[in-house]
Amino acid sequence: MIAKYSLRAITQATYPRAITALLAATLAVLIDPIFRFSDYRALLHLLPVAGAMKFSGLLTLVFLQVVALFYLILLFPRILRTAVFLLSVFVVVVELSYWRTLSQFMTGTDLFLALTVGGDHRMEAVESFLNPLTFLYALPYILIMFALILVPFRSTFRKSLALSILPVIFLLTSNYALFLHVPERSFHLNPLTSFLRSTLHYEFENLYEYSGPRDDLPPAHASERPRDSIIYVIDESVRGSNLSLNGYPRATTPFLQYLETQGLLKNLGICVAAGSFSYISNAYLITGHNAFPDDAFRTDRNPTIFDYAKKMGYETIYIDINQGYLSPLMKAAGNGPVRSLDRWMTDQAFKERHVDLDTTKDLGIARLLSSLLNERGGYFVVINKKGLHFHYRNRYPDDMASTIWRPVMEASEPIDPSAAGREKLVNTYDNGIRFQVDEFFRVFVSETTNQNYVILYTSDHGQTLAEHGQVYTHMKPDKVIVDVPDFLVSGERYSKKGLLAGIPPGIRVSHLNNFATLLDLMGVPISLRVRPYDKSIFSLTVEDNRARFYMSGSLHGLGDYVVKVIPTPPDAGWGVSRPVGNGSTSE
């Protein structure tokens, strides 16, 4: 009976509504190649004949999706159309901002990150992407969608509901077909349908993803709490080749270099990050997985580094300031996605201890860490620092002592890839490294009296610094983005100094080596290691890691992703950074 009514309602639909949707969709689809003419032309020149035919078919499908969307909008009463209009304006502005910044529309991975990252990161990303020129590009779309509000509404609720069935089914099935057969990294068409595709792609991915328990470790029980503490520092957006520790011409890390001369720091050089943004890198760093992409969901199944630490008798602490990979998964310690965790410390925990991280930046974390270690040993601590996420000017104090290289960017100034803009960008970034990295270690080392500790330090990813005109800082598969530091800092009474001293010179390090390195530092026997992890830093030879892989995009390979390699020798310029212009220095 319902099917019969639906069919009768569809056949009796008035033509003006369908024709309006068709005409509006035609205009909306034509706008995109007008604004992005050079992108379309470059793509068609690259595609073979078969590829051009596939692209034409995709363009036709997108056109039909726009028709279906606009037809659905016309089924709403005017008050609801107004709400949909405002939402559509927001979507178009966001998508065009992405296009102007990253040369692409949003993907399902981008949507996932927008929903899961910390609020301050989300706002900073919006500020860095948004450009007043975006509204000029959005204006034609806005005018077309505004015209849809003016069309008279002449349907009952039941009739509108019946007429909406086929368009909704078409949008769902067509996007599911795209999810199965057309990678998201393929050319995106039309901001509205691209956003719909990303949204549905995100939901389709959720249907496929693993949501069960993590693998268990074999039974074991530590006889006593260890004396040493192990700290795993995962910084944010620190580019390894901008550390003077790694040969950068500016003295961005003088204290770290001092530690090296004292035999308290073992530098491992430029490391290759697992991914071009935080979520991927943290997933691999915390779980030890070593294949790209993670189509077997091992980052969701593997025991975490906390599980191993707990087995070895450590008190486990997660200092979660960046709210990256683990925060979306975090539940109460126990049988949730993050087991074996004794303390989870967020910004709120620092506020309760009267530590203002907005003022002290990462130095507040260093002081808290010192106070913990001075109480006793036997801690295993993972720290996701605030680091140097853009805007860099917000990452160090607004005083003359911290502004070593000038001129610098204003706190809300967008990235300018011109020579003058790059000079300010690099100066601001280098000031941030001097404070958030070097000063962090100076405070921690000087205030820690219990010297039974070792720190393994790295960053989740690096930054582009607009070398090739980029106005984005990371997220894309640019090789420079996976240029990160990796080094070990030990206290004077750390019991395994001989292990650190035995690291051979000239080894090439990847994020994938860090997990087994931590297991070796804990003394985890081979019998407890349930996965074939990559070699630890202590086992690497100069012949290992001649090809170091990384990825960008969908962690589980269900959407837009790409896997790339840093070869040996690396491409010219990789792992090298230089100051720009004549930024003044006090040294």
C-alpha positions in Angstrom: 0.0 0.0 0.0 2.8 2.4 0.9 4.7 1.6 -2.3 1.6 2.1 -4.3 1.0 5.5 -2.7 4.6 6.5 -3.2 4.5 5.6 -6.8 1.3 7.6 -7.3 2.7 10.6 -5.5 5.9 10.5 -7.6 4.0 10.3 -10.9 1.7 13.1 -9.9 4.5 15.4 -8.8 4.4 18.9 -10.4 7.0 19.6 -13.0 8.1 23.1 -11.8 9.8 21.6 -8.8 11.8 19.1 -10.8 12.7 21.6 -13.5 13.9 24.1 -10.8 16.1 21.4 -9.2 17.5 20.5 -12.7 18.3 24.1 -13.7 19.8 25.0 -10.3 21.9 21.9 -10.3 23.2 22.7 -13.8 24.3 26.1 -12.7 25.9 24.7 -9.5 27.9 22.1 -11.3 29.1 24.6 -13.9 30.4 26.9 -11.3 33.1 24.5 -10.1 35.0 24.1 -13.5 34.8 27.9 -13.9 36.5 28.6 -10.6 38.9 25.6 -10.9 39.4 25.7 -14.6 43.2 25.1 -14.4 42.7 22.1 -12.1 40.2 20.5 -14.5 42.4 21.2 -17.5 45.5 19.7 -15.9 43.5 16.6 -14.8 42.1 16.0 -18.3 45.5 16.4 -19.9 46.9 13.7 -17.5 44.1 11.2 -17.9 44.2 8.6 -20.7 41.1 8.1 -22.8 39.6 5.5 -20.5 40.3 7.7 -17.5 38.6 10.7 -19.2 35.5 8.5 -19.8 35.5 7.5 -16.2 35.8 11.1 -15.1 32.9 12.1 -17.4 30.8 9.3 -15.8 31.8 10.6 -12.3 30.8 14.2 -13.3 27.5 12.9 -14.5 26.9 11.1 -11.3 27.7 14.2 -9.3 25.3 16.2 -11.4 22.5 13.8 -10.6 23.4 13.9 -6.9 23.1 17.7 -7.0 19.7 17.4 -8.7 18.6 15.0 -6.0 19.9 17.3 -3.2 18.1 20.3 -4.6 14.9 18.4 -5.2 15.0 17.2 -1.6 15.4 20.8 -0.4 12.4 21.9 -2.5 10.3 19.3 -0.7 10.8 21.2 2.6 8.6 24.0 3.8 10.3 27.4 3.6 11.3 27.6 7.3 13.3 24.3 6.9 14.7 25.4 3.6 16.1 28.5 5.3 17.8 26.3 7.9 19.2 24.0 5.1 20.3 27.1 3.2 22.4 28.4 6.2 23.9 25.0 6.7 24.7 24.8 3.0 26.4 28.2 3.1 28.6 27.0 6.0 29.5 23.8 4.1 30.4 25.6 0.9 32.6 28.1 2.7 34.4 25.3 4.6 34.9 23.2 1.4 36.2 26.2 -0.6 38.5 27.1 2.3 39.9 23.6 2.1 40.3 23.9 -1.6 42.2 27.2 -1.4 44.5 25.8 1.3 45.0 22.2 0.4 43.9 22.0 -3.3 41.2 19.5 -2.4 37.8 19.3 -0.7 37.3 17.6 2.6 37.6 13.8 2.9 36.1 11.4 5.4 39.4 11.5 7.3 39.3 15.3 7.5 35.8 15.1 8.9 36.8 12.5 11.5 39.7 14.7 12.6 37.4 17.8 12.8 35.1 15.8 15.1 37.8 14.4 17.3 40.7 16.9 17.7 40.8 19.3 20.6 38.7 22.5 20.4 41.7 24.9 20.2 43.2 22.9 17.3 39.9 23.1 15.5 39.7 26.8 15.9 43.3 27.3 14.9 42.7 25.2 11.8 39.7 27.3 10.8 41.7 30.5 11.3 44.5 29.2 9.1 42.2 28.0 6.3 39.7 30.8 6.2 40.4 33.6 3.7 38.1 36.5 2.8 38.4 35.6 -0.8 36.6 32.4 -0.1 33.3 34.2 0.3 33.7 35.7 -3.2 34.0 32.1 -4.6 31.1 31.0 -2.4 28.8 33.8 -3.6 27.4 32.1 -6.8 26.6 28.9 -4.8 24.9 31.1 -2.1 22.7 32.9 -4.7 21.6 29.6 -6.3 20.7 28.1 -3.0 18.9 31.2 -1.9 16.8 31.1 -5.0 15.6 27.6 -3.9 14.0 29.2 -0.8 11.7 31.4 -3.1 10.0 28.5 -4.8 6.4 28.0 -3.5 5.8 25.1 -1.2 2.8 23.0 -2.4 3.0 19.6 -0.8 1.5 17.8 2.2 3.9 16.2 4.7 2.9 12.7 3.5 3.4 13.6 -0.1 6.8 15.2 0.5 7.9 12.2 2.5 6.9 9.9 -0.3 8.6 12.0 -3.0 11.8 12.0 -0.9 12.3 8.2 -0.9 13.9 7.8 -4.3 16.3 10.8 -4.0 17.5 9.6 -0.6 18.0 6.0 -1.8 19.9 7.3 -4.9 22.2 9.5 -2.7 22.9 6.6 -0.3 23.5 4.0 -3.0 25.5 6.2 -5.3 27.8 7.3 -2.4 28.2 3.7 -1.3 29.2 2.7 -4.8 31.8 5.6 -4.7 33.0 4.3 -1.3 33.6 0.8 -2.7 35.0 1.7 -6.1 36.3 5.2 -6.3 39.1 6.4 -4.0 38.4 9.6 -2.2 41.8 11.0 -3.4 40.3 11.1 -6.9 39.3 14.5 -8.2 36.5 16.0 -6.1 33.6 17.7 -7.8 31.2 20.3 -6.3 31.5 21.3 -2.6 28.0 20.2 -1.6 28.2 16.7 -3.0 31.8 16.4 -1.8 30.7 17.1 1.8 27.9 14.7 1.5 30.3 12.1 0.2 32.8 12.7 3.0 30.0 12.5 5.6 28.6 9.2 4.2 32.1 7.9 3.7 32.9 8.5 7.4 29.8 6.6 8.3 30.5 3.7 5.9 34.0 3.5 7.4 32.5 3.2 10.9 30.5 0.1 9.7 33.7 -1.6 8.6 36.0 -0.7 11.5 37.0 -3.1 14.3 35.4 -2.3 17.7 36.3 -5.4 19.8 38.8 -5.8 22.6 42.6 -5.5 22.2 44.8 -8.7 22.2 45.9 -9.8 25.6 49.5 -10.3 26.7 50.7 -13.6 28.1 50.4 -14.0 31.9 53.3 -12.3 33.7 53.8 -10.5 37.0 56.6 -8.1 37.9 58.3 -9.0 41.3 58.8 -5.3 42.2 58.4 -1.8 40.9 61.3 -0.7 38.7 63.6 2.0 40.1 64.0 3.7 36.7 61.3 5.8 35.1 60.7 5.8 31.3 59.2 8.9 29.7 57.9 8.8 26.1 57.6 12.4 24.8 55.5 12.7 21.6 55.8 16.4 20.6 53.5 18.2 18.2 54.6 19.6 14.8 58.4 19.7 15.5 60.5 19.5 12.4 63.7 17.6 13.1 65.9 19.6 10.6 65.0 22.9 12.5 66.9 21.7 15.6 70.5 22.9 15.8 71.1 19.5 17.4 70.7 18.2 13.8 72.9 20.8 12.2 70.4 23.7 11.7 72.4 27.0 11.5 70.5 28.8 14.2 71.0 27.9 17.9 67.4 26.6 18.4 68.5 23.8 20.8 71.6 24.9 22.7 70.7 23.1 25.9 70.1 19.8 24.1 73.5 20.2 22.5 75.0 20.8 25.9 73.4 17.5 27.1 75.0 15.8 24.2 78.4 17.0 25.1 77.9 15.7 28.6 77.0 12.2 27.4 73.4 12.6 28.6 71.8 12.8 25.1 72.0 10.2 22.3 70.9 11.8 19.1 69.4 9.6 16.4 69.2 12.2 13.7 66.2 12.9 11.4 63.5 10.3 11.9 60.7 9.4 9.5 57.3 9.9 11.0 54.7 7.2 10.5 52.2 9.7 9.1 51.7 13.3 8.0 49.3 14.1 10.8 48.9 13.3 14.5 46.3 10.6 14.5 48.2 8.2 12.2 51.5 8.7 13.9 50.1 8.3 17.4 48.3 5.2 16.4 51.5 3.5 15.2 53.7 4.9 18.1 51.3 3.7 20.8 50.6 0.2 19.3 53.8 -0.7 17.5 52.0 -1.6 14.2 54.3 -1.6 11.2 52.4 -2.0 7.9 50.7 0.7 5.8 47.8 1.2 5.7 46.4 -0.5 8.7 43.8 -2.6 6.8 44.0 -5.3 9.4 43.0 -2.9 12.1 46.1 -3.8 14.1 46.3 -0.3 15.7 42.9 -1.2 17.2 43.8 -4.8 18.1 47.4 -4.6 19.3 48.2 -4.2 23.0 49.2 -0.7 23.7 52.6 0.4 25.2 50.7 0.9 28.5 49.9 -2.9 28.6 53.6 -3.8 28.4 54.6 -1.2 30.9 52.0 -2.4 33.4 53.2 -6.0 33.0 56.7 -4.9 33.9 55.5 -3.3 37.1 55.5 0.4 36.1 52.9 2.9 37.3 51.4 4.2 34.0 50.5 7.8 33.3 49.2 9.5 30.2 49.6 13.3 30.0 47.2 14.1 27.3 47.4 17.8 26.5 47.1 17.5 22.7 43.9 15.4 22.7 44.9 13.4 19.7 44.8 9.7 19.0 43.9 8.3 22.4 41.4 10.9 23.6 38.6 9.7 21.2 39.2 6.2 22.4 39.6 6.9 26.1 37.4 5.3 28.6 37.8 4.5 32.2 40.9 2.4 32.9 40.1 -1.3 32.8 38.7 -3.2 29.8 38.3 -0.2 27.5 40.4 0.6 24.4 43.2 1.9 26.6 43.8 -0.6 29.3 46.5 -0.7 32.0 46.4 3.1 32.5 46.8 4.3 36.1 46.4 8.0 35.5 45.1 10.0 32.6 46.0 13.7 32.9 44.3 16.3 30.7 44.3 20.1 30.8 41.7 19.9 33.6 44.2 17.9 35.8 46.7 20.8 35.4 44.1 23.4 36.3 43.3 21.4 39.5 47.0 21.7 40.4 46.9 25.4 39.6 49.2 25.1 36.6 48.2 27.5 33.8 49.3 25.9 30.6 48.2 29.0 28.6 50.9 31.0 30.4 53.6 28.4 31.0 53.0 26.5 27.8 54.8 23.1 27.8 57.1 24.2 30.7 54.2 23.5 33.1 54.3 19.9 31.9 58.1 19.7 32.4 57.7 21.0 36.0 54.9 18.5 36.8 56.9 15.7 35.4 59.9 16.7 37.5 57.7 16.7 40.6 56.4 13.2 39.9 59.8 11.7 39.3 61.2 13.5 42.4 58.7 11.6 44.5 59.7 8.1 43.4 60.8 6.0 40.5 59.1 3.4 38.5 56.9 5.5 36.3 56.1 4.9 32.6 54.8 8.2 31.2 53.5 9.0 27.7 53.2 12.7 26.9 51.4 14.3 24.0 52.8 17.8 24.2 51.2 21.0 22.9 54.4 21.6 20.9 54.2 23.8 17.8 50.8 23.4 16.2 50.1 26.5 14.1 49.7 29.4 15.1 53.3 29.3 16.2 53.1 32.7 17.8 50.8 31.3 20.5 53.5 28.7 21.5 55.9 31.0 23.3 55.6 34.0 25.6 55.0 37.4 24.3 58.3 38.9 25.6 61.6 40.1 24.2 63.6 37.3 25.8 61.6 34.6 23.9 61.5 36.5 20.6 65.1 35.8 19.5 64.6 35.9 15.7 62.6 38.8 14.1 60.4 39.8 12.4 57.7 37.4 13.6 54.1 36.7 12.7 51.1 38.1 14.6 49.2 35.6 16.7 46.3 35.3 14.1 48.3 36.1 10.9 47.7 33.6 8.0 50.7 32.0 6.3 52.1 34.1 3.5 54.3 32.1 1.1 56.2 35.2 -0.2 59.8 35.7 0.7 58.9 38.3 3.4 56.1 36.1 4.7 58.3 33.0 4.8 60.9 34.9 6.8 58.4 35.8 9.5 57.0 32.2 9.4 60.4 30.6 9.9 61.5 33.1 12.6 58.3 32.5 14.5 58.7 28.7 14.2 62.3 28.8 15.3 61.4 30.9 18.4 58.8 28.3 19.2 61.3 25.4 19.0 63.7 27.3 21.3 61.0 27.7 23.9 58.8 24.6 23.5 61.6 22.1 22.9 64.9 23.3 24.3 63.5 25.2 27.3 61.2 22.3 28.1 64.3 20.1 28.6 66.2 22.7 30.4 63.4 23.1 33.0 62.9 19.4 33.3 66.6 18.4 33.7 67.4 21.3 36.1 64.4 20.6 38.4 64.6 16.8 38.4 66.7 15.5 41.4 65.8 11.8 40.9 68.2 11.0 38.0 67.0 7.4 37.4 65.1 8.2 34.2 65.3 8.0 30.4 63.3 10.0 27.9 62.6 8.9 24.3 61.6 12.0 22.4 60.1 12.4 19.0 57.4 14.4 17.2 54.2 13.2 15.6 55.0 15.0 12.3 56.9 18.0 11.0 55.9 21.1 9.1 56.1 22.4 5.6 57.2 26.0 6.3 56.0 27.0 2.9 59.1 25.9 1.0 57.1 25.4 -2.2 54.4 27.9 -1.6 52.3 25.8 0.7 49.8 27.6 2.9 49.1 24.3 4.8 51.5 23.1 7.5 50.8 19.3 7.4 48.1 16.7 6.5 49.3 16.3 2.9 51.8 13.6 1.8 54.7 16.1 1.3 57.9 14.3 2.3 59.1 17.3 4.4 56.2 16.8 6.7 57.6 13.5 8.0 61.0 15.0 8.9 61.0 14.7 12.8 63.6 14.4 15.6 64.4 11.3 17.6 66.7 11.2 20.5 67.2 9.8 24.0 68.0 11.8 27.2 69.0 10.0 30.3 69.6 11.0 33.9 73.0 10.7 35.4 72.0 7.6 37.5 70.0 5.8 34.8 70.8 2.1 35.1 71.0 1.2 31.4 73.4 3.8 30.1 75.5 1.1 28.5 72.5 0.2 26.3 72.3 3.8 25.1 76.0 4.0 24.6 76.0 0.9 22.4 73.7 2.5 19.7 75.8 2.3 16.5 76.4 5.6 14.6 74.9 6.1 11.2 71.6 4.2 11.7 68.4 5.4 10.0 65.4 5.7 12.3 61.7 5.5 11.8 58.8 5.9 14.1 58.2 2.2 13.6 61.5 1.5 15.6 60.3 3.3 18.7 57.9 0.8 20.1 60.4 -2.1 20.4 62.9 0.5 21.7 60.6 1.2 24.6 60.1 -2.6 25.2 63.9 -3.0 25.4 64.2 -0.1 27.8 61.5 -1.8 30.0 63.3 -5.2 29.7 60.3 -6.9 28.1 61.3 -10.5 27.3 60.7 -11.9 23.8 58.2 -14.3 25.2 55.9 -11.4 26.1 56.0 -9.7 22.7 52.9 -10.8 20.9 53.5 -9.1 17.6 56.4 -9.0 15.1 57.4 -5.4 15.8 60.1 -3.6 13.9 63.6 -3.6 15.2 64.4 -1.4 18.2 67.0 1.4 17.9 69.4 -0.8 19.9 69.2 -3.6 17.2 69.4 -1.5 14.1 72.4 -1.7 11.8 73.6 0.7 9.2 72.1 -1.6 6.5 68.6 -1.4 8.0 65.8 1.0 7.0 67.2 1.8 3.5 63.5 2.4 2.7 61.4 4.1 5.4 57.7 4.3 4.7 55.0 6.6 5.8 51.4 7.4 4.9 48.8 10.1 4.7 45.1 9.9 4.7 42.8 7.2 5.9 44.5 5.1 8.6 42.7 1.9 7.7 42.9 2.4 3.9 39.1 2.7 3.5 39.3 6.2 2.0 41.8 8.8 0.8 45.3 7.5 1.6 48.7 7.3 0.0 51.8 5.4 1.1 55.2 6.9 0.3 58.9 6.2 1.0 62.0 8.0 2.1 64.8 6.2 0.2 68.5 6.0 0.9 70.0 8.3 -0.1 66.9 10.6 0.4 65.7 13.0 -2.2 67.8 16.2 -2.4 66.9 18.6 0.4 65.0 16.1 2.6 66.1 16.4 6.2 67.6 19.8 5.6 66.1 23.2 6.6 67.5 26.7 6.4 66.6 30.1 7.9 65.1 32.6 5.5 66.2 36.2 5.0 68.1 38.2 7.6 66.1 37.5 10.7 68.0 39.2 13.6 69.4 37.2 16.4 70.7 37.9 19.8 73.4 35.3 19.6 
